[in-house]
Amino acid sequence: TSRSTPTTKFLMSVASFPSGLVAVGDDGALITSANQGTSWTQRTSGTTNWLSQVRWLNDRLVAVGENGTILTSFNGTQWRTNASGTTAWLNAAEYVEGAWFVVGNQGTVLGSPDTTNWYSFGTLTKKSLYGAALHEGQLVAVGTEGVIVRSQLVPDFTPIQIAGFSRASGMNVFLFTGTPDQRFTLESSTNLTHWSEEPLLEFLDSTGTLLWATETGTNAPPTQFYRTRLGP
């Protein structure tokens, strides 16, 4: 059913929240409905920047857009402008385990513990990011030219297994199994009391396996014990 609205601006995004619906768009357009979209009321957004997306995340509304704009509201009526520290166009927001995240153009990734103070995380890409989602503790962002970036924000405590081991020609060869993106260290000991730590390792293969070889050195002890420890 077609409904009239108090604006002629281009509307870009709509979200549901406990008090109804909210839609945002061009020139800071922001309207809300308390009766399932039948009638709409214009709200003051406090900005003339284009708003790309609005979402209800955890316990508040978050709207993002042009020139690093981030607006927040608890009721859809009063909105607050938050300093983002960037002028990049922001396109999408997500909430992950006690923190809010925003992604945008030129690979922009911002995070905040309270939606008031925002910090830049940076990414491995300068391609613009247009969508973000939470999946099993991961923040996954997608964008131009098929780019997908992800970060494991909630640690995966699946135990790391040493599935295979062999020693030959001065080399130790290990086969580890775990979960993709897990980081861990391999520790060694000759007496189960004092342990030495090897470099930080990470599962990059989607199978959750890692084959790792290291030199034993010229004076390798005849008996050696190994264990894995999850890393950050």
C-alpha positions in Angstrom: 0.0 0.0 0.0 1.4 3.4 -1.0 1.7 5.8 1.9 2.4 9.5 2.0 5.4 10.9 3.7 6.4 14.4 4.8 9.4 14.5 2.5 10.3 14.3 -1.2 13.9 13.4 -0.5 15.5 10.2 -1.7 15.1 7.6 1.1 17.9 5.1 1.3 17.3 2.9 4.3 14.6 1.7 6.6 14.7 -0.1 10.0 12.4 -1.5 12.6 12.9 -0.6 16.3 10.7 -1.1 19.4 8.8 2.2 18.9 8.1 1.7 15.2 9.9 2.3 11.9 12.5 4.9 10.8 13.7 5.8 7.3 16.7 7.9 6.3 18.1 9.4 3.1 19.3 12.4 1.1 20.0 15.8 2.7 19.7 14.4 6.2 16.1 13.2 5.6 14.8 11.3 8.7 11.2 10.2 9.2 9.6 7.8 11.7 6.3 5.9 12.0 4.7 4.6 15.1 1.8 2.7 13.4 3.4 0.1 11.1 4.2 2.6 8.4 0.7 4.0 7.9 1.7 7.6 8.8 5.1 9.2 9.0 6.5 12.1 11.0 9.5 14.2 9.9 12.3 14.3 12.5 15.2 16.7 12.9 18.4 14.9 12.1 20.8 17.8 12.7 22.6 17.2 9.4 22.3 17.9 5.7 24.6 15.0 4.8 23.2 12.0 2.9 22.3 9.2 5.3 23.1 5.8 3.8 21.8 3.3 6.4 19.9 3.2 9.7 19.8 0.1 12.0 18.6 -0.8 15.4 21.7 -2.2 17.1 21.6 -3.6 20.6 19.6 -0.8 22.4 19.8 2.2 20.0 19.4 3.4 16.5 22.5 4.1 14.5 22.4 6.1 11.2 25.6 6.6 9.1 26.4 8.5 5.9 28.2 11.1 4.0 31.3 13.0 5.4 31.7 10.5 8.3 28.2 11.2 9.7 27.1 9.0 12.6 23.8 9.7 14.3 22.4 7.8 17.3 19.0 7.8 19.0 17.3 5.7 21.7 13.7 6.6 20.7 13.8 7.7 17.1 12.7 11.2 18.0 15.8 12.9 19.4 19.0 12.3 17.5 22.6 13.0 18.5 25.5 13.7 16.2 28.7 11.8 17.1 32.2 12.7 16.0 33.6 9.9 13.9 37.1 11.2 13.2 36.7 10.7 9.5 35.3 12.4 6.4 34.9 9.2 4.5 31.4 8.2 3.4 30.1 5.6 5.9 27.8 2.9 4.5 26.9 0.3 7.1 26.8 -0.5 10.8 26.9 -3.6 13.0 27.0 -4.6 16.7 29.4 -7.3 17.9 29.7 -8.4 21.6 29.6 -5.0 23.4 30.9 -2.8 20.6 29.5 -1.0 17.5 31.3 -1.0 14.2 30.9 1.1 11.0 32.4 0.5 7.6 32.7 2.9 4.6 34.6 4.2 1.6 38.3 3.6 1.1 38.2 0.6 3.4 37.2 2.6 6.5 36.4 0.6 9.6 35.5 2.3 12.9 34.7 0.8 16.2 33.1 2.2 19.4 32.3 0.9 22.9 29.5 3.4 23.4 28.7 5.0 20.0 30.1 8.3 21.3 33.9 7.7 21.0 34.9 6.2 17.7 38.3 4.7 16.8 39.7 3.8 13.4 40.7 0.1 13.0 41.9 0.3 9.4 41.8 -2.6 7.0 44.0 -4.4 4.5 42.1 -2.8 1.6 41.4 0.7 0.2 38.3 -0.6 -1.6 35.0 0.9 -0.4 33.0 -1.3 2.0 29.2 -1.2 1.6 27.8 -3.9 3.9 28.6 -5.5 7.3 27.3 -8.5 9.1 28.0 -10.6 12.2 28.7 -14.3 11.7 29.9 -16.6 14.6 31.8 -13.8 16.3 33.2 -12.4 13.1 32.6 -9.0 11.6 32.3 -9.5 7.8 32.4 -6.5 5.5 31.9 -6.5 1.7 32.4 -4.0 -1.0 33.6 -3.0 -4.5 35.3 -5.4 -6.9 34.2 -8.4 -4.8 36.2 -7.5 -1.7 35.4 -9.3 1.5 37.2 -8.6 4.7 36.6 -10.2 8.1 37.9 -10.0 11.7 37.3 -12.6 14.5 36.2 -10.2 17.2 34.9 -12.9 19.6 37.7 -15.5 20.4 37.1 -19.1 19.3 38.2 -21.4 22.1 38.1 -24.6 20.1 41.1 -26.6 21.3 44.1 -26.8 18.9 45.1 -30.3 18.2 48.5 -31.7 17.1 47.2 -34.2 14.6 50.5 -35.3 13.4 54.3 -35.0 14.1 57.5 -36.3 12.6 61.2 -35.6 12.9 63.7 -36.2 10.1 66.8 -34.6 8.6 67.0 -31.9 11.3 63.4 -30.8 10.9 60.3 -31.1 13.1 57.1 -31.2 11.0 53.7 -30.6 12.7 50.1 -31.0 11.5 47.7 -28.8 13.5 43.9 -28.8 13.3 41.5 -26.2 14.6 39.2 -23.5 13.3 40.0 -20.9 10.5 41.3 -17.6 11.9 42.4 -19.1 15.2 45.9 -17.9 16.4 48.1 -20.0 18.6 51.6 -20.6 19.7 53.5 -23.9 20.0 55.4 -24.4 23.2 58.1 -27.0 23.9 59.7 -28.4 27.1 62.1 -31.1 28.0 60.8 -31.5 31.6 57.2 -30.4 31.6 58.1 -27.5 33.9 59.9 -24.9 31.8 58.3 -24.1 28.4 59.7 -22.1 25.5 57.5 -20.3 23.1 57.6 -20.5 19.2 56.3 -17.7 16.9 52.5 -17.0 16.7 50.8 -19.2 14.1 47.4 -18.8 12.5 44.9 -21.0 10.5 44.4 -19.3 7.2 43.1 -22.3 5.2 39.3 -22.9 5.3 39.9 -26.5 6.3 41.3 -25.5 9.6 44.6 -27.3 9.1 48.2 -26.1 9.2 51.4 -27.9 8.2 54.4 -26.3 9.9 58.0 -27.2 9.7 60.9 -25.9 11.9 64.5 -26.8 12.3 65.5 -28.8 15.3 68.9 -27.3 15.6 72.2 -29.1 16.1 71.6 -30.0 19.7 68.0 -31.2 19.7 67.1 -33.0 23.0 66.2 -36.7 22.6 63.0 -36.2 24.5 60.8 -33.1 24.0 57.2 -32.3 24.9 54.9 -30.0 22.9 51.7 -28.1 23.7 49.6 -25.4 22.0 48.3 -22.2 23.5 45.6 -20.0 22.0 46.7 -16.5 21.1 45.0 -13.2 20.7 
